[in-house]
């Protein structure tokens, strides 16, 4: 079996501008230093992500004596990705106070009125507004190639007159990823390329086992165990960094970021009825080794209770756990009235708890151009910090009403979902370590004879009072 998938994520012009409320007349006034630029009025963000994915797989199954069977197969995936982002901002010139009013209101901001861009706002005398392209990680472009070779073999053994079925197997994966930043010139060294575009190559074995116990004709108990992997994306390993406009944060990757292996175990009891009905209750447990998390070492103003960090980097934390219970119900509504035989109710809910243990030594990489070396900074005072995994909700509830008419081939659905509070952007709960460009912490790789001996800076332990409540997550 072979397949091809083409994905295109095109954000042609996302316009961002900020306003605050004037306390005198309660009008909306534009913030002229949006996104940290001294005189920026607003900005336009362009992003395009293009993917070509080629897949192929082959599966083989052979029956053996006494109801046993063996399965084996292979899988191949090649993914070619091109990423492009560009940010422009409207720049209010310092000498424009006589041309542009100091208080730009909602009705006069030129980003909302294209006609006004060609009159008094944009001028050739150095006043008014100019459209400027930003630098650094706001403008990022790379291509990447990823290949995955996988093979598996498994054996199924029925026991106790087919009351019990045991399946065990192992999967092998060979993963290779190559990133090529676009736009580098001849002055870029090999060390800098390694920082901006690290290559990744790993080989792993993933065991798995499944047990099915047929208690009755309409009731089963299932238990399973398996090892899976979470590999970082290109932007998470590239030291060049990128800007995520959906979350409003700057993300800097870590070239030495490791994949995270996950041990999964679950047990589930199922009772079946007619017409696809099911009642199931299960428990699950996940153990993460070296999970990937967002971390910040940004130094905030501790007097600003509404401060939320905007600069994050990726790092492997020590470990994490995720465990909980889940309930699933599928019920045909014909028991109410035979006329409702085409209607079904589906309900499932999960309640879980997740905890991540930050590593004793979080790491971040910097490229030191004067030494042509990669500096690894270690933040050692994160030890003991625990919180919920980013993006993990303590509960999830789904409710669906389905109409399925097989004669007319008509399907309709009404769905309602509830997701509990969760961390989207990790809060600043602790200042990891002060940064001083004159004496950066960490070590250089490769070592440089001309580099000074770096000494670790004093720790700054300070709890930040954020404008949002994270008490249920931070523990």
HULIN-V60062 format. One record per residue. N is the residue number from 1. RES is the residue in one small letter. OMEGA is omega in whole degrees, -180 to 180 (NA if undefined). Layout:
# HULIN-V60062
n=N res=RES omega=OMEGA
n=N res=RES omega=OMEGA
This chain:
# HULIN-V60062
n=1 res=x omega=-179
n=2 res=x omega=-180
n=3 res=x omega=178
n=4 res=x omega=179
n=5 res=x omega=176
n=6 res=x omega=179
n=7 res=x omega=177
n=8 res=x omega=176
n=9 res=x omega=-173
n=10 res=x omega=175
n=11 res=x omega=-168
n=12 res=x omega=-178
n=13 res=x omega=176
n=14 res=x omega=-176
n=15 res=x omega=-176
n=16 res=x omega=174
n=17 res=x omega=-175
n=18 res=x omega=178
n=19 res=x omega=170
n=20 res=x omega=-177
n=21 res=x omega=176
n=22 res=x omega=-176
n=23 res=x omega=-179
n=24 res=x omega=-179
n=25 res=x omega=176
n=26 res=x omega=174
n=27 res=x omega=179
n=28 res=x omega=-177
n=29 res=x omega=-177
n=30 res=x omega=174
n=31 res=x omega=-171
n=32 res=x omega=178
n=33 res=x omega=-178
n=34 res=x omega=176
n=35 res=x omega=172
n=36 res=x omega=178
n=37 res=x omega=-168
n=38 res=x omega=-176
n=39 res=x omega=-177
n=40 res=x omega=178
n=41 res=x omega=180
n=42 res=x omega=-178
n=43 res=x omega=177
n=44 res=x omega=-176
n=45 res=x omega=178
n=46 res=x omega=177
n=47 res=x omega=176
n=48 res=x omega=177
n=49 res=x omega=-178
n=50 res=x omega=-178
n=51 res=x omega=170
n=52 res=x omega=-175
n=53 res=x omega=179
n=54 res=x omega=-178
n=55 res=x omega=175
n=56 res=x omega=180
n=57 res=x omega=180
n=58 res=x omega=-178
n=59 res=x omega=-179
n=60 res=x omega=179
n=61 res=x omega=-180
n=62 res=x omega=178
n=63 res=x omega=179
n=64 res=x omega=179
n=65 res=x omega=176
n=66 res=x omega=175
n=67 res=x omega=179
n=68 res=x omega=173
n=69 res=x omega=178
n=70 res=x omega=178
n=71 res=x omega=177
n=72 res=x omega=-180
n=73 res=x omega=179
n=74 res=x omega=-178
n=75 res=x omega=179
n=76 res=x omega=176
n=77 res=x omega=175
n=78 res=x omega=-178
n=79 res=x omega=176
n=80 res=x omega=-176
n=81 res=x omega=173
n=82 res=x omega=-178
n=83 res=x omega=-180
n=84 res=x omega=174
n=85 res=x omega=-179
n=86 res=x omega=-180
n=87 res=x omega=174
n=88 res=x omega=176
n=89 res=x omega=175
n=90 res=x omega=-174
n=91 res=x omega=177
n=92 res=x omega=-176
n=93 res=x omega=-178
n=94 res=x omega=-176
n=95 res=x omega=-172
n=96 res=x omega=-175
n=97 res=x omega=179
n=98 res=x omega=-178
n=99 res=x omega=-178
n=100 res=x omega=179
n=101 res=x omega=-177
n=102 res=x omega=-180
n=103 res=x omega=-179
n=104 res=x omega=-176
n=105 res=x omega=-175
n=106 res=x omega=-176
n=107 res=x omega=-175
n=108 res=x omega=-178
n=109 res=x omega=-173
n=110 res=x omega=-178
n=111 res=x omega=178
n=112 res=x omega=-176
n=113 res=x omega=-175
n=114 res=x omega=-178
n=115 res=x omega=-176
n=116 res=x omega=-180
n=117 res=x omega=-175
n=118 res=x omega=176
n=119 res=x omega=-170
n=120 res=x omega=-179
n=121 res=x omega=-179
n=122 res=x omega=-172
n=123 res=x omega=179
n=124 res=x omega=-179
n=125 res=x omega=178
n=126 res=x omega=179
n=127 res=x omega=179
n=128 res=x omega=-176
n=129 res=x omega=171
n=130 res=x omega=177
n=131 res=x omega=-171
n=132 res=x omega=175
n=133 res=x omega=-180
n=134 res=x omega=-177
n=135 res=x omega=173
n=136 res=x omega=-169
n=137 res=x omega=173
n=138 res=x omega=179
n=139 res=x omega=-171
n=140 res=x omega=-179
n=141 res=x omega=178
n=142 res=x omega=170
n=143 res=x omega=-179
n=144 res=x omega=177
n=145 res=x omega=-178
n=146 res=x omega=176
n=147 res=x omega=179
n=148 res=x omega=174
n=149 res=x omega=-178
n=150 res=x omega=175
n=151 res=x omega=-178
n=152 res=x omega=173
n=153 res=x omega=-179
n=154 res=x omega=-178
n=155 res=x omega=177
n=156 res=x omega=-177
n=157 res=x omega=174
n=158 res=x omega=-179
n=159 res=x omega=174
n=160 res=x omega=179
n=161 res=x omega=178
n=162 res=x omega=173
n=163 res=x omega=-177
n=164 res=x omega=178
n=165 res=x omega=-179
n=166 res=x omega=178
n=167 res=x omega=178
n=168 res=x omega=-179
n=169 res=x omega=179
n=170 res=x omega=-180
n=171 res=x omega=177
n=172 res=x omega=179
n=173 res=x omega=172
n=174 res=x omega=-173
n=175 res=x omega=178
n=176 res=x omega=180
n=177 res=x omega=180
n=178 res=x omega=-179
n=179 res=x omega=180
n=180 res=x omega=176
n=181 res=x omega=-178
n=182 res=x omega=177
n=183 res=x omega=178
n=184 res=x omega=-180
n=185 res=x omega=-175
n=186 res=x omega=-180
n=187 res=x omega=-180
n=188 res=x omega=-178
n=189 res=x omega=179
n=190 res=x omega=179
n=191 res=x omega=179
n=192 res=x omega=176
n=193 res=x omega=178
n=194 res=x omega=179
n=195 res=x omega=-176
n=196 res=x omega=-173
n=197 res=x omega=-180
n=198 res=x omega=174
n=199 res=x omega=-178
n=200 res=x omega=177
n=201 res=x omega=-179
n=202 res=x omega=175
n=203 res=x omega=-174
n=204 res=x omega=170
n=205 res=x omega=-179
n=206 res=x omega=178
n=207 res=x omega=176
n=208 res=x omega=179
n=209 res=x omega=179
n=210 res=x omega=178
n=211 res=x omega=178
n=212 res=x omega=-179
n=213 res=x omega=-180
n=214 res=x omega=180
n=215 res=x omega=177
n=216 res=x omega=178
n=217 res=x omega=-178
n=218 res=x omega=-179
n=219 res=x omega=-180
n=220 res=x omega=170
n=221 res=x omega=-179
n=222 res=x omega=174
n=223 res=x omega=-178
n=224 res=x omega=175
n=225 res=x omega=179
n=226 res=x omega=178
n=227 res=x omega=177
n=228 res=x omega=-176
n=229 res=x omega=174
n=230 res=x omega=-178
n=231 res=x omega=-180
n=232 res=x omega=174
n=233 res=x omega=-178
n=234 res=x omega=-178
n=235 res=x omega=-179
n=236 res=x omega=180
n=237 res=x omega=-179
n=238 res=x omega=179
n=239 res=x omega=-180
n=240 res=x omega=178
n=241 res=x omega=179
n=242 res=x omega=-179
n=243 res=x omega=179
n=244 res=x omega=-176
n=245 res=x omega=180
n=246 res=x omega=180
n=247 res=x omega=178
n=248 res=x omega=-179
n=249 res=x omega=171
n=250 res=x omega=-178
n=251 res=x omega=176
n=252 res=x omega=-178
n=253 res=x omega=180
n=254 res=x omega=-176
n=255 res=x omega=-179
n=256 res=x omega=-178
n=257 res=x omega=-178
n=258 res=x omega=173
n=259 res=x omega=179
n=260 res=x omega=177
n=261 res=x omega=-174
n=262 res=x omega=173
n=263 res=x omega=-175
n=264 res=x omega=176
n=265 res=x omega=177
n=266 res=x omega=176
n=267 res=x omega=-172
n=268 res=x omega=174
n=269 res=x omega=-173
n=270 res=x omega=174
n=271 res=x omega=-174
n=272 res=x omega=174
n=273 res=x omega=178
n=274 res=x omega=175
n=275 res=x omega=177
n=276 res=x omega=-180
n=277 res=x omega=-180
n=278 res=x omega=170
n=279 res=x omega=-174
n=280 res=x omega=176
n=281 res=x omega=-176
n=282 res=x omega=174
n=283 res=x omega=-179
n=284 res=x omega=180
n=285 res=x omega=178
n=286 res=x omega=177
n=287 res=x omega=-178
n=288 res=x omega=172
n=289 res=x omega=-178
n=290 res=x omega=178
n=291 res=x omega=-178
n=292 res=x omega=-179
n=293 res=x omega=170
n=294 res=x omega=-180
n=295 res=x omega=177
n=296 res=x omega=172
n=297 res=x omega=-178
n=298 res=x omega=-180
n=299 res=x omega=-177
n=300 res=x omega=171
n=301 res=x omega=-174
n=302 res=x omega=177
n=303 res=x omega=-180
n=304 res=x omega=-176
n=305 res=x omega=179
n=306 res=x omega=-177
n=307 res=x omega=172
n=308 res=x omega=-177
n=309 res=x omega=-179
n=310 res=x omega=-177
n=311 res=x omega=-176
n=312 res=x omega=173
n=313 res=x omega=180
n=314 res=x omega=179
n=315 res=x omega=174
n=316 res=x omega=173
n=317 res=x omega=-172
n=318 res=x omega=-177
n=319 res=x omega=177
n=320 res=x omega=176
n=321 res=x omega=179
n=322 res=x omega=-178
n=323 res=x omega=-179
n=324 res=x omega=179
n=325 res=x omega=178
n=326 res=x omega=-180
n=327 res=x omega=179
n=328 res=x omega=179
n=329 res=x omega=171
n=330 res=x omega=-174
n=331 res=x omega=174
n=332 res=x omega=-173
n=333 res=x omega=180
n=334 res=x omega=179
n=335 res=x omega=176
n=336 res=x omega=180
n=337 res=x omega=-180
n=338 res=x omega=180
n=339 res=x omega=-179
n=340 res=x omega=-176
n=341 res=x omega=179
n=342 res=x omega=-179
n=343 res=x omega=178
n=344 res=x omega=177
n=345 res=x omega=179
n=346 res=x omega=180
n=347 res=x omega=172
n=348 res=x omega=-178
n=349 res=x omega=178
n=350 res=x omega=176
n=351 res=x omega=-173
n=352 res=x omega=175
n=353 res=x omega=178
n=354 res=x omega=178
n=355 res=x omega=175
n=356 res=x omega=178
n=357 res=x omega=178
n=358 res=x omega=-176
n=359 res=x omega=176
n=360 res=x omega=-177
n=361 res=x omega=173
n=362 res=x omega=-175
n=363 res=x omega=176
n=364 res=x omega=-177
n=365 res=x omega=174
n=366 res=x omega=174
n=367 res=x omega=179
n=368 res=x omega=-174
n=369 res=x omega=-177
n=370 res=x omega=179
n=371 res=x omega=-175
n=372 res=x omega=-177
n=373 res=x omega=177
n=374 res=x omega=179
n=375 res=x omega=177
n=376 res=x omega=178
n=377 res=x omega=-180
n=378 res=x omega=180
n=379 res=x omega=-166
n=380 res=x omega=-176
n=381 res=x omega=173
n=382 res=x omega=-177
n=383 res=x omega=176
n=384 res=x omega=-180
n=385 res=x omega=178
n=386 res=x omega=176
n=387 res=x omega=177
n=388 res=x omega=175
n=389 res=x omega=178
n=390 res=x omega=177
n=391 res=x omega=-178
n=392 res=x omega=180
n=393 res=x omega=179
n=394 res=x omega=176
n=395 res=x omega=-180
n=396 res=x omega=-178
n=397 res=x omega=178
n=398 res=x omega=179
n=399 res=x omega=-177
n=400 res=x omega=173
n=401 res=x omega=-174
n=402 res=x omega=170
n=403 res=x omega=-177
n=404 res=x omega=179
n=405 res=x omega=-176
n=406 res=x omega=-180
n=407 res=x omega=180
n=408 res=x omega=-179
n=409 res=x omega=-179
n=410 res=x omega=179
n=411 res=x omega=177
n=412 res=x omega=-179
n=413 res=x omega=171
n=414 res=x omega=-175
n=415 res=x omega=178
n=416 res=x omega=-176
n=417 res=x omega=175
n=418 res=x omega=177
n=419 res=x omega=-178
n=420 res=x omega=179
n=421 res=x omega=-177
n=422 res=x omega=178
n=423 res=x omega=174
n=424 res=x omega=175
n=425 res=x omega=-176
n=426 res=x omega=179
n=427 res=x omega=174
n=428 res=x omega=-179
n=429 res=x omega=-177
n=430 res=x omega=174
n=431 res=x omega=-173
n=432 res=x omega=-179
n=433 res=x omega=178
n=434 res=x omega=177
n=435 res=x omega=177
n=436 res=x omega=-176
n=437 res=x omega=-178
n=438 res=x omega=179
n=439 res=x omega=-179
n=440 res=x omega=178
n=441 res=x omega=173
n=442 res=x omega=-178
n=443 res=x omega=-180
n=444 res=x omega=173
n=445 res=x omega=-4
n=446 res=x omega=-179
n=447 res=x omega=180
n=448 res=x omega=-178
n=449 res=x omega=-178
n=450 res=x omega=-177
n=451 res=x omega=176
n=452 res=x omega=177
n=453 res=x omega=-177
n=454 res=x omega=177
n=455 res=x omega=-178
n=456 res=x omega=-178
n=457 res=x omega=179
n=458 res=x omega=177
n=459 res=x omega=173
n=460 res=x omega=180
n=461 res=x omega=-176
n=462 res=x omega=177
n=463 res=x omega=-177
n=464 res=x omega=176
n=465 res=x omega=-178
n=466 res=x omega=178
n=467 res=x omega=178
n=468 res=x omega=-178
n=469 res=x omega=178
n=470 res=x omega=-172
n=471 res=x omega=-178
n=472 res=x omega=-178
n=473 res=x omega=-170
n=474 res=x omega=171
n=475 res=x omega=NA
